[in-house]
Amino acid sequence: MIRQSQRFRHYLDDNLIHLHKNLFISPSDPQYYEKVIRYLDANSPEAHYKIGQKFQQKGNLKRAIFHYKEVLRTYPSPFYSAANRALHQLDQQRAAHTVSLQQAFPEEKKPLLPPFLKTLLIVLFVLNLVLVLLFAGNNPIYKTISKMKVWGVGSDITYETVDVPFIMYLAPNTKKEDIETALHKQALELAKEMPNNSILIYGIISQDNSNKGKTMLLTNADLTKSAIVVAQYHPVSDRTVKIRFLNPEFEKHQPLSAIGANLVRTALEAYKKDFGKTPASLDSLLQDYPNNYLSFIPLEVNTGSNDISSVFNGRGGWFYDATAADITQMFYANSADVERVLYEPVHIEINKAEHHLKLVSGDYLLWDKEIGLGANGRTPQGDFLVMDRVQQPKGNHAQSYGEAGLGLGAIALHGTYDESSIGMDKSLGCVRLTNRDVQQLFPFVPKGTEVQIHNSTWATSSSKQVKNANLLIPANRPSLNQSPEQIIFHWLG
């Protein structure tokens, strides 16, 4: 093992284990398992079992039982059965010890209660009865005392306490109500062990499946910066578990992050269909026509970056793994604060009866544009794919297709200089948009996007209107040639 700060291997490194930051210890350290619990994993079954054995050998059965029971809190584990057996043996030893003491020192039979104790119990019973009558009467004694005593005004009560911070790792798709339930339950459990302390639990989104649901002592204060929620519980002063979500931008940015991810995923799926494999680099999606699958890699708006990383480190931008088994796991936000959303391809829905076009991803609606259609029902119905993404497309006549076009084969979605045709049936079969609208739509429609043309229905009911979609567009876009000079397109127009 070579540490990051050294260039050459030290002969002792093979016998050291990295616990935390700059803490390296040897398994032969007498305090090894205590340090594992303190710095690495407070719930480690192995560490608790080994410490329990230590205390059992020293004769401290109370501490041994405590650590064996801690092992049983994690199931399954390799030490679960061993700890269970150890507890059973300790119970048998204690029972045998009690029997031996009783045999060695037999007690003489005595009356259940001596006369003096009987007298004392009678007196106490009478006193309790008098107190009940005093407090339950029309003018209880405590009210009388309150009237006679001059109480201070504005007195402060100060509870001396120690904050004990923990971190709880949460799955990316955990709902808010489930997060609240988990934090509440964990706070109550921890308070049973530390009733006089103030419990603080920071909820952190984890992409590591092995960490999900775990609660550990906080050993690195920097982790609190990425917490999305915090729970506080001090049972001495307040029986309420107070839960506060820390990232108000989370819900605001989540839809845009989802759309940004699915925009690239849609292009990746189209590239795989065309070439039989996913690209080794996302640069393959950003080429000149006809391989301009995308016009840019969108920003991950929660971090404001569109950098691509092959290792998930939470530093912003996007994570990409060309070898992943499915599109969802292949590309997602490189941020612990963003949910890993399912793949919902970007697609276009056209309702001919309403003369409207919608750009949709799952439940999110990016754009809703008014369109012009073919005269006498010439615009065909069905499902099509975007085969060409062209800026300034050339036709048989000048300005036939406006400023941009998305070719679907014989027809296209393209701009027009005749804005009076929008909302009307005047074209030869193509779908027309104003030049402004087609340019707004163009960067959000990857090559391979499905276009569904229906007579009078919408394929999905998209209710979540996404605002500020242009926040996905980076300031510095790649320089691509998306205007082929030598190609004449023959869309119906």
ZAMARGU-4260 file (C-alpha; in steps of 0.2 Angstrom, whole numbers, plus 5000, padded with zeros to 4 digits):
<rodrens>
0) 5000/5000/5000 | 5007/5017/4995 | 4999/5032/5003 | 4995/5047/4992 | 5008/5058/5001
5) 5023/5046/4998 | 5032/5041/4983 | 5039/5024/4988 | 5033/5009/4998 | 5037/5008/5017
10) 5041/4991/5023 | 5029/4993/5037 | 5014/4998/5026 | 5009/4980/5022 | 5006/4977/5041
15) 4995/4993/5042 | 4977/4996/5040 | 4970/5013/5035 | 4956/5018/5047 | 4953/5037/5044
20) 4962/5051/5036 | 4980/5050/5042 | 4976/5036/5054 | 4985/5019/5050 | 4986/5006/5063
25) 4992/4988/5065 | 4980/4973/5068 | 4992/4969/5082 | 4988/4985/5092 | 4980/4980/5108
30) 4967/4994/5105 | 4964/4989/5087 | 4946/4985/5088 | 4942/4999/5100 | 4949/5011/5086
35) 4939/5002/5073 | 4923/5007/5082 | 4929/5024/5086 | 4935/5029/5069 | 4928/5017/5056
40) 4912/5009/5060 | 4903/5011/5076 | 4892/4995/5072 | 4906/4983/5067 | 4901/4966/5072
45) 4918/4959/5072 | 4925/4973/5083 | 4911/4972/5096 | 4913/4953/5097 | 4932/4954/5099
50) 4930/4967/5113 | 4917/4956/5121 | 4929/4942/5122 | 4942/4953/5130 | 4930/4958/5144
55) 4924/4940/5146 | 4942/4935/5149 | 4945/4949/5161 | 4929/4944/5171 | 4920/4960/5167
60) 4904/4951/5162 | 4893/4966/5161 | 4904/4975/5148 | 4906/4958/5138 | 4887/4956/5138
65) 4885/4974/5131 | 4897/4971/5117 | 4889/4954/5112 | 4872/4962/5112 | 4879/4975/5100
70) 4884/4961/5088 | 4866/4955/5088 | 4860/4972/5081 | 4868/4968/5064 | 4860/4954/5055
75) 4866/4944/5046 | 4885/4944/5051 | 4898/4931/5053 | 4899/4934/5071 | 4880/4934/5075
80) 4879/4915/5080 | 4895/4916/5090 | 4889/4931/5100 | 4872/4922/5103 | 4881/4907/5110
85) 4892/4918/5121 | 4877/4926/5128 | 4869/4910/5132 | 4885/4903/5140 | 4886/4919/5151
90) 4868/4917/5156 | 4871/4899/5161 | 4887/4903/5171 | 4878/4917/5181 | 4863/4905/5185
95) 4875/4891/5191 | 4885/4904/5201 | 4869/4910/5209 | 4864/4892/5214 | 4881/4888/5221
100) 4880/4904/5232 | 4862/4898/5238 | 4869/4881/5243 | 4884/4888/5251 | 4874/4900/5262
105) 4857/4894/5265 | 4845/4907/5272 | 4834/4904/5286 | 4816/4906/5283 | 4810/4923/5289
110) 4793/4930/5289 | 4788/4940/5273 | 4788/4957/5282 | 4795/4961/5300 | 4783/4970/5312
115) 4793/4986/5310 | 4791/4986/5291 | 4773/4983/5292 | 4770/4998/5303 | 4780/5009/5291
120) 4770/5003/5276 | 4754/5007/5285 | 4760/5025/5290 | 4766/5028/5272 | 4749/5022/5265
125) 4740/5035/5277 | 4751/5049/5271 | 4749/5045/5253 | 4730/5045/5256 | 4731/5062/5264
130) 4741/5069/5250 | 4729/5063/5237 | 4714/5071/5246 | 4724/5088/5247 | 4728/5088/5229
135) 4711/5082/5223 | 4700/5094/5233 | 4692/5110/5227 | 4707/5120/5232 | 4722/5108/5231
140) 4737/5112/5242 | 4749/5116/5228 | 4738/5130/5222 | 4738/5137/5239 | 4757/5137/5240
145) 4758/5145/5223 | 4747/5159/5229 | 4758/5162/5244 | 4775/5161/5236 | 4782/5175/5226
150) 4788/5167/5209 | 4802/5175/5199 | 4797/5182/5182 | 4807/5177/5166 | 4817/5164/5173
155) 4829/5154/5161 | 4831/5136/5162 | 4848/5130/5155 | 4852/5112/5152 | 4870/5107/5151
160) 4872/5095/5137 | 4885/5088/5125 | 4881/5086/5106 | 4884/5069/5099 | 4884/5070/5080
165) 4880/5055/5068 | 4878/5053/5050 | 4865/5042/5042 | 4867/5037/5024 | 4851/5038/5013
170) 4847/5030/4996 | 4846/5043/4982 | 4827/5039/4978 | 4821/5040/4996 | 4805/5050/4999
175) 4805/5064/5011 | 4792/5055/5022 | 4803/5040/5023 | 4818/5050/5027 | 4808/5058/5042
180) 4803/5041/5048 | 4820/5034/5048 | 4828/5049/5056 | 4814/5049/5070 | 4816/5031/5074
185) 4835/5032/5074 | 4835/5047/5086 | 4824/5038/5098 | 4835/5023/5098 | 4851/5033/5101
190) 4843/5043/5115 | 4840/5027/5124 | 4859/5024/5125 | 4863/5042/5128 | 4848/5050/5137
195) 4858/5065/5144 | 4866/5070/5127 | 4859/5080/5112 | 4858/5068/5097 | 4862/5076/5080
200) 4860/5065/5064 | 4865/5072/5047 | 4857/5063/5032 | 4868/5061/5017 | 4864/5054/5000
205) 4875/5039/4996 | 4877/5031/4979 | 4886/5016/4988 | 4874/5002/4991 | 4884/4995/5005
210) 4882/5011/5016 | 4863/5014/5013 | 4853/5014/5029 | 4869/5014/5040 | 4871/5027/5055
215) 4888/5030/5061 | 4897/5042/5072 | 4902/5058/5063 | 4921/5058/5062 | 4923/5070/5047
220) 4915/5088/5049 | 4916/5091/5031 | 4903/5078/5028 | 4890/5089/5036 | 4892/5101/5021
225) 4884/5088/5009 | 4870/5084/5021 | 4852/5087/5015 | 4843/5085/5031 | 4847/5086/5050
230) 4838/5079/5065 | 4841/5085/5083 | 4834/5077/5099 | 4837/5081/5117 | 4825/5071/5127
235) 4829/5080/5143 | 4823/5097/5137 | 4811/5093/5123 | 4803/5076/5118 | 4801/5082/5100
240) 4813/5076/5087 | 4816/5091/5076 | 4820/5088/5058 | 4825/5101/5046 | 4829/5099/5027
245) 4845/5109/5022 | 4845/5110/5003 | 4830/5121/4997 | 4837/5121/4979 | 4836/5102/4979
250) 4818/5101/4973 | 4820/5116/4961 | 4835/5108/4952 | 4830/5090/4952 | 4819/5091/4937
255) 4832/5100/4926 | 4845/5087/4932 | 4833/5073/4927 | 4831/5081/4910 | 4849/5084/4907
260) 4853/5066/4911 | 4839/5059/4900 | 4844/5071/4886 | 4861/5062/4885 | 4854/5045/4888
265) 4843/5047/4873 | 4857/5051/4862 | 4867/5037/4869 | 4853/5024/4865 | 4852/5031/4847
270) 4871/5030/4845 | 4871/5012/4851 | 4857/5007/4839 | 4867/5015/4825 | 4884/5008/4829
275) 4880/4992/4840 | 4889/4999/4855 | 4890/5014/4866 | 4904/5027/4863 | 4920/5026/4873
280) 4919/5045/4876 | 4904/5056/4875 | 4914/5067/4863 | 4907/5054/4850 | 4890/5062/4852
285) 4897/5079/4848 | 4902/5078/4830 | 4898/5087/4814 | 4883/5082/4803 | 4877/5069/4801
290) 4884/5062/4818 | 4878/5077/4828 | 4868/5067/4841 | 4869/5082/4853 | 4873/5100/4851
295) 4882/5100/4869 | 4883/5091/4885 | 4870/5099/4896 | 4875/5107/4913 | 4871/5097/4929
300) 4862/5112/4936 | 4864/5108/4955 | 4883/5109/4953 | 4884/5120/4938 | 4896/5109/4929
305) 4896/5098/4913 | 4912/5089/4916 | 4913/5070/4913 | 4920/5059/4926 | 4923/5040/4925
310) 4923/5038/4944 | 4909/5044/4955 | 4916/5056/4967 | 4902/5069/4970 | 4912/5083/4964
315) 4900/5089/4951 | 4896/5087/4932 | 4891/5069/4926 | 4897/5051/4928 | 4899/5041/4913
320) 4903/5022/4912 | 4902/5015/4894 | 4902/4997/4901 | 4887/4999/4912 | 4873/4986/4910
325) 4859/4998/4907 | 4857/5017/4902 | 4851/5022/4919 | 4868/5016/4927 | 4878/5022/4912
330) 4875/5041/4914 | 4870/5051/4929 | 4874/5066/4940 | 4891/5066/4949 | 4883/5074/4964
335) 4878/5066/4981 | 4864/5079/4982 | 4855/5073/4966 | 4843/5059/4965 | 4848/5045/4952
340) 4833/5046/4941 | 4827/5032/4929 | 4829/5033/4911 | 4814/5041/4903 | 4819/5046/4884
345) 4816/5063/4878 | 4802/5062/4865 | 4790/5073/4855 | 4771/5072/4855 | 4761/5080/4841
350) 4742/5083/4843 | 4736/5087/4825 | 4718/5092/4831 | 4726/5105/4843 | 4740/5110/4832
355) 4752/5109/4846 | 4769/5100/4849 | 4776/5095/4866 | 4794/5090/4870 | 4793/5078/4885
360) 4803/5067/4896 | 4793/5056/4908 | 4782/5068/4918 | 4792/5083/4913 | 4786/5095/4900
365) 4800/5105/4892 | 4792/5115/4878 | 4774/5117/4871 | 4774/5125/4854 | 4760/5129/4842
370) 4763/5122/4824 | 4757/5122/4806 | 4752/5105/4798 | 4749/5099/4780 | 4734/5104/4770
375) 4720/5091/4768 | 4728/5080/4781 | 4744/5077/4772 | 4754/5076/4788 | 4755/5057/4792
380) 4751/5049/4809 | 4763/5037/4817 | 4779/5036/4826 | 4795/5043/4818 | 4813/5045/4823
385) 4824/5061/4821 | 4836/5056/4808 | 4844/5073/4803 | 4848/5088/4814 | 4852/5102/4802
390) 4855/5121/4804 | 4851/5131/4789 | 4845/5116/4779 | 4845/5119/4760 | 4830/5114/4749
395) 4825/5115/4730 | 4819/5133/4734 | 4828/5146/4745 | 4822/5147/4763 | 4811/5131/4760
400) 4814/5125/4778 | 4817/5140/4788 | 4832/5142/4800 | 4833/5124/4806 | 4825/5106/4803
405) 4823/5090/4812 | 4822/5077/4798 | 4810/5062/4800 | 4812/5054/4783 | 4800/5061/4770
410) 4794/5074/4782 | 4802/5086/4794 | 4799/5097/4809 | 4806/5114/4802 | 4806/5132/4803
415) 4796/5144/4792 | 4796/5162/4786 | 4778/5162/4784 | 4772/5163/4802 | 4754/5165/4796
420) 4754/5146/4793 | 4757/5142/4811 | 4740/5135/4818 | 4734/5132/4800 | 4735/5117/4788
425) 4745/5125/4774 | 4761/5114/4772 | 4764/5099/4760 | 4765/5087/4774 | 4779/5094/4786
430) 4777/5101/4803 | 4780/5119/4803 | 4786/5130/4818 | 4792/5148/4819 | 4810/5150/4817
435) 4812/5156/4835 | 4803/5141/4841 | 4812/5128/4830 | 4829/5136/4836 | 4823/5135/4854
440) 4818/5117/4852 | 4833/5111/4842 | 4846/5109/4855 | 4835/5099/4866 | 4831/5086/4853
445) 4845/5073/4851 | 4847/5062/4835 | 4836/5047/4837 | 4822/5056/4847 | 4805/5048/4844
450) 4791/5059/4837 | 4774/5053/4840 | 4760/5061/4828 | 4742/5058/4834 | 4726/5064/4827
455) 4718/5071/4842 | 4726/5063/4858 | 4741/5065/4869 | 4751/5050/4872 | 4755/5055/4890
460) 4748/5068/4902 | 4763/5079/4906 | 4758/5090/4921 | 4775/5096/4927 | 4780/5111/4917
465) 4799/5114/4918 | 4804/5132/4919 | 4822/5139/4914 | 4826/5124/4903 | 4840/5135/4896
470) 4849/5133/4912 | 4855/5117/4905 | 4864/5125/4890 | 4883/5129/4894 | 4891/5146/4891
475) 4904/5138/4880 | 4896/5126/4867 | 4906/5115/4856 | 4910/5122/4838 | 4900/5109/4827
480) 4896/5110/4808 | 4878/5106/4808 | 4875/5115/4791 | 4880/5103/4777 | 4883/5114/4761
485) 4882/5100/4748 | 4866/5092/4753 | 4849/5096/4746 | 4835/5090/4757 | 4819/5084/4749
490) 4807/5085/4763 | 4788/5088/4758 | 4789/5106/4764
</rodrens>
